Amino acid sequence: MALRRRPPLVPAAPRCRCLHRTAALPSPQLITQETPELTAAGLVLQHEFITRDEEAELLSLADERLAGEAYVDDHYDGVISGYRECAVPILEIDAPGAAAAVQRMRQAAWDATHGAKQRGIGMFPHVQVIDMPPTGRINAHRDNMKMFGEFTTGLNLLSSAVMRFEPFRAASESPGEGQQQQLPSFDVVLHPRTIYVMHGSLRWQYTHAILDAEATDGILAERAAGGHPDSRESTIDSNGGGEDTLDSCSAGEALRIPRRGRRVSIIARDLGAPGFFGGTYSAFGMVM
């Protein structure tokens, strides 16, 4: 019997504005640690944000909710290829470690965006779980500007991944037009148990993407072969667990990054524009 597809996590929304990809830099900066410049631009990055036990409980939650679901390539707005997903209400996360990890993630994002004008009055009452095999990828996109608010936060589980940020350019813009064209592209390494929060100019002026295993191995092999003097790379120890790693060199420094395998992410967001869903929001961030 054919598997029944679950409905989308959210109602079908107006598609994102058509993007013309800016010409990708030959070797975007590869960033492994949070820097003052990135913090000012709106990126929070913290490795080992949760414990291995909490990670195990979150993975068990994902496996339980996605049991029997096949990986698919079609997505309602074409953003994701090779994935399965579900929404898990916060109140239905029973495992204490998983519940604590999600609460800390949500609180960290809320604290990091204090005072932001575009922040909603609350957060969505669920987390989004996205499970991708090594061939899965999230294409460059900017989250819906009305459905979601100031920030997106995520926990990266099970496998390292590279998250790519590129300047956003709408279809009406020509190459070289607008201040965004002066902003550099860069790649951020997400290890297992890393949290990221993107808000501010990163939310509004950049697209973001998650590279598949082939693309990840390619950019790391490029650096291993010739290095890239403009890259902000530093020595990173293996995360343990016997992960297979690639070595990359830049300015004489070795960078060890586990290969991309199956990746699970837990995503949380604040509410978007009031009334977008045809209802009202309660003080607790619920959609009525």
Secondary structure, DSSP 8 states (H G I E B T S, - for coil): --------SS--------B------SS-EEE-S--HHHHHHTEEEETT-S-HHHHHHHHHHHHHHTTT---BS--TTS-EESBEEEEEEGGG--SHHHHHHHHHHHHHHHHHTTT-TT--SSB-SEEEEEEE-TT-EEEEE---TTTEEEEEEEEEESS-EEEEEEE--BTT--TT-SGGGGS--EEEEE-TTEEEEE-HHHHHHEEEEE--HHHHHHHHHHHHHH--TT---------STT--EEEEEETTEEEEEE---SEEEEEEEEE-STTTTSS-B-TT--B-
